Every structure is written in structure tokens, then in C-alpha cells.
């Protein structure tokens, strides 16, 4: 589409012709797609960025004054500015995600993925008990350590331990 055709479609779009507006958006869609692929904003998907680009074209249609600089340059600058602004705003937002959000690869929500059978408190208590048990074993005599070894590691019964001790 050359500049004169674009200007005529622009005039129709500014007067409320939706078909002309869609035609102008389609004219700039390859550029919008190229720019949307170039951005990786944490809180925006690729489709969101395409929509932002399309909205930038619509805003440019309504704000452009016919007869000033070229419309193509105006729209391209408008798309670039809209996506750059989204990128700046995306970096300012909190980096949070809802536990009810769907995780794309597995189609599960994050609370199901992050579900842990052991709580943090239980794990802390378990580690503390292990530490205390190790400290108690270190305080045992050699005979006590031998008893623990025979019963728990060799799977012997206490009767056999007593027989070994007597003989």
C-alpha cells in the first residue's frame, strides 16, 4: 500500500470506518509481530504484545493529523513506544504469580505442583531430632555403640546380643 492509499484509508478510519481501521492494522501487523517477538516481558504474553501493538495503531489513527509527517513513520514510532512503555511497566510490577494460575506445560495449577507432603516445620523438627540423636550417639560408650550397631544395622535381636556379651 502506498502513502496516498494509506492516507485515504486513514481519512476513512478517522471518520469512523471500521473496515478502514482494520485494513490499516493489517498493513502494520507484520511489523507488530516482529516487534512483539523481540520483547520478552514477564507479565505479558506474545498475544498481549500483539494487542498492544494493534492498540497503538488505533491510537495513532485517531491522533494523527493529516498533512503532517508521514503516517507510516508516526505509526511505527507509536508501536515502538507502546511496547517499550509496556516493557518498562512490566519491570516495575511485582514479580508474583498466583498459585491458581495454570502452568502451561502440565495444565496443572501451581498449588498442585508446589504441594509438599512435608511442611517446613516438620522438616525442621526432623533435622533437629537427627542432630540431637547424633550428639547422643557420640556420647555413648563403645559398648553402647556396639549394641546400636548390632540391633539396627545387623538386624540382630537383643537376645543374640546378650548371648554374645555373656560368652
C-alpha positions in Angstrom: 0.0 0.0 0.0 1.5 3.3 -1.0 1.3 6.5 1.0 -1.6 8.0 -0.9 -3.8 4.9 -0.4 -2.8 4.8 3.2 -3.8 8.5 3.6 -7.2 7.8 2.0 -7.8 4.8 4.3 -6.6 6.9 7.2 -9.2 9.6 6.4 -12.0 7.0 6.3 -10.7 5.4 9.5 -10.7 8.8 11.3 -14.3 9.3 10.2 -15.4 6.0 11.9 -15.0 3.4 9.1 -14.1 0.2 11.0 -13.1 -1.7 7.8 -10.6 1.0 7.0 -9.2 0.8 10.5 -8.8 -3.0 10.3 -7.1 -2.6 6.9 -4.6 -0.2 8.4 -4.0 -2.5 11.4 -3.4 -5.4 8.9 -1.0 -3.3 7.0 1.2 -2.9 10.1 0.6 -6.4 11.5 3.9 -7.8 10.2 5.8 -5.0 12.0 3.8 -5.6 15.2 4.6 -9.3 15.1 8.3 -8.6 14.5 8.4 -6.2 17.5 6.3 -8.4 19.7 8.7 -11.3 19.2 11.6 -9.1 20.1 10.2 -8.3 23.5 10.2 -10.7 26.5 8.2 -9.0 29.2 7.5 -11.2 32.2 3.9 -10.2 32.8 2.9 -10.1 29.1 2.3 -13.0 26.6 3.1 -12.7 22.9 -0.6 -12.2 22.2 -0.8 -9.4 24.8 2.1 -7.7 23.0 0.4 -8.1 19.6 -2.8 -6.5 21.1 -0.7 -3.6 22.5 0.7 -3.0 19.0 -2.7 -3.1 17.5 -4.0 -0.6 20.1 -1.0 1.6 19.3 -2.1 1.7 15.7 -5.7 2.6 16.6 -4.4 5.4 18.9 -2.1 6.6 16.1 -5.1 6.7 13.7 -7.1 8.9 16.0 -4.2 11.2 17.0 -2.5 11.7 13.6 -3.1 15.0 11.9 -3.4 14.5 8.1 -0.8 16.6 6.3 1.9 16.4 8.9 4.8 13.9 8.6 4.3 10.5 7.1 1.7 8.3 8.7 3.9 5.2 8.4 6.7 6.8 10.5 4.1 8.0 13.0 2.6 4.5 13.4 6.0 2.8 13.7 7.1 5.2 16.3 3.8 4.7 18.1 4.2 0.9 18.1 7.8 1.1 19.3 6.8 3.5 22.1 3.9 1.4 23.3 5.9 -1.8 23.5 8.8 0.0 25.2 6.4 1.5 27.7 4.9 -1.9 28.4 8.4 -3.2 29.0 9.2 -0.5 31.5 5.9 -1.0 33.3 6.4 -4.8 33.3 9.7 -4.5 35.1 8.2 -2.3 37.7 5.4 -4.7 38.6 5.8 -7.2 41.4 7.2 -10.4 40.2 4.5 -12.5 41.6 2.3 -15.3 40.2 -0.9 -16.6 41.5 -0.9 -20.2 42.9 -4.2 -20.7 41.0 -2.6 -19.7 37.6 -2.3 -22.6 35.2 1.1 -23.9 34.4 1.2 -24.2 30.6 3.2 -27.3 30.1 1.4 -29.6 32.5 -2.0 -27.9 32.6 -1.9 -28.1 36.4 -2.3 -25.1 38.7 0.8 -24.2 40.6 -0.6 -25.1 44.0 -0.8 -28.7 42.8 2.7 -28.6 41.5 4.1 -27.0 44.7 2.2 -29.3 47.0 4.6 -30.7 49.5 3.7 -33.6 51.8 6.1 -32.3 54.5 5.8 -28.9 55.9 8.7 -26.7 56.6 8.1 -27.1 60.4 8.1 -30.9 60.2 11.3 -30.8 58.2 12.9 -28.5 60.7 11.8 -30.7 63.6 13.2 -33.8 61.8 16.6 -32.2 61.3 16.7 -31.1 64.9 15.9 -34.6 66.1 18.6 -36.1 63.9 21.1 -33.6 65.2 20.2 -34.5 68.8 20.4 -38.2 68.1 23.8 -37.9 66.6 25.0 -36.0 69.6 23.6 -38.6 71.9 25.3 -41.5 70.0 28.6 -39.7 70.2 28.3 -39.5 74.0 27.7 -43.3 74.2 30.4 -45.8 75.3 31.9 -48.2 72.9 29.7 -51.0 74.2 26.5 -48.8 73.7 27.6 -48.0 70.1 28.2 -51.8 69.5 24.7 -52.5 70.8 23.1 -50.0 68.4 25.2 -51.3 65.5 24.2 -54.9 66.1 20.5 -54.2 66.6 19.8 -51.6 64.0 22.4 -52.3 61.3 23.0 -56.0 61.5 19.3 -56.6 62.4 20.1 -58.9 65.3 17.7 -59.3 68.2 18.6 -58.3 71.8 18.7 -62.0 72.8 21.6 -62.6 70.5 23.4 -59.5 71.7 23.1 -60.8 75.3 24.4 -64.2 74.3 27.4 -62.6 72.6 28.0 -60.5 75.7 27.9 -63.4 78.1 30.1 -65.7 76.0 
